[in-house]
Amino acid sequence: MRAVSAADSVSLAIQRTRQFLFTNFSWGTYLKLGLVAIITEGLGSNSRSSSNSFRSSSKIGTLHTDGSIAPPQFQLPQFNLTPLQIAATVAAVLLALILATVIFYLVTRLRFAYFHCLTTNTTEISPGWSIYQSQASRFFWLNLVVGFCFLLLVGLIAIPFAAGFWRLIQESQNGASLDIPLMLSLVLPLIPIILLIAIAAFVSDMILRDWMLPHFALDDASAGEAWSQVWARIQAEKRQFLVYALLRIALPIVAAVGLFILLAIPGLVLGGAFAAAIYGVHSTFADATGASFVVGILLQVFFGVLAAGFAVLAGICLGGPVGTGIREYALIFYGGRYKELGDALYPPSGNTAPQGNTL
């Protein structure tokens, strides 16, 4: 397989995605592969943004009897926890960490299984799950080490700000109003730092999943060996790897925007229909009692579950090709620079190898 430029790899990834998902099409297989693609690429886990708005008790200002308005009084929430509550919180955090670690291990195994599917053009998940068990386990521990290093870095960065935030908490506990200038002096410098950490985390994840994982899978390489191979290729083609990284950021965003535009009107119509049905049932059985009340609740639950099912189905049908396309893009770009991967994607005996721009 010849080395293909980062830009030319996009069309090849679309072509391979179409062939992989829609050749000998079967709804069961398509939904299975789409769900795996969403899980492994992280497209199904939308980050929840906490929309905490001011409650009615939070006023713009306090009106005095003389007609003057006092400045707003902002206070941090009070944290008066008993020892039992603290112990329960710690136990819950530890349990959540253990559960998250187990889930991440399973997702790592699934990433290797889907890697096997895409490189061998098979729709079966179980072969790759078994073949790459040891490689996936070592890759999992490598990711944990990298994640721990990021947590350590965040902790070291937070040390200079800890005293200021502790002071804000103490003042809030004593009933004092929030010191806005102090809060801004702490938060504003953190914004570029958080942005840099986010960029570093993305780059690290891209290096691990897009470039080092194939060496773990195909060469049974160690972390050091895989990184040496990747670094040598980056040094040889800095410009192409930079373009790839930029497109790797841009393509999922473009796909998400395109899907939003495509589904905005149908989604609103379908969501409105379900909402109207649920509201109609609720209004009809609002004053019902006994068996009629139970029937009304069951009907509302039915329409709610049906709406959720449609949303999940739409997410898999549309997010699956996007996740698969992203992974195909990574494989094609790096496969032109890593012979074993390129031969797995386009076996030398065939005549289907892409004739991209040689670099």
Buried (B, 14 or more C-beta within 10 A) or exposed (E): BBBBBBBBBBBBBBBBBBEBBEEEEEEEEBBBBBBBBBBBBBBBEEEEEEEEEEEEEEEEEEEEEEEEEEEBEEEBEEEEEEEEEEEEEEEEEEEEEEEEEEEBBBBBBBBBBBBBBBBBEEBEBEEBBEBBEEBBBBBBEBBBEBBEEBEEEEEEBEEEBEEBBEEBBEBBBEEEEBBEEBBEEBEEEEEEEEEEBEEEBEEBBBBBBBBBBBBBBBBEBEBEBBBEBBEEBBEEBEEBBEBBBEBBBEBBEEBBEEBEEEEEEEBEEBEEEBEEBBEEBBEEBEEEEEEEEEBBBEBBEEBEEEBEEBBEEBBBEBBBBBBBBBBBBBBBBBBBBBEBBBBBBBBEEEEEBBEBEEB
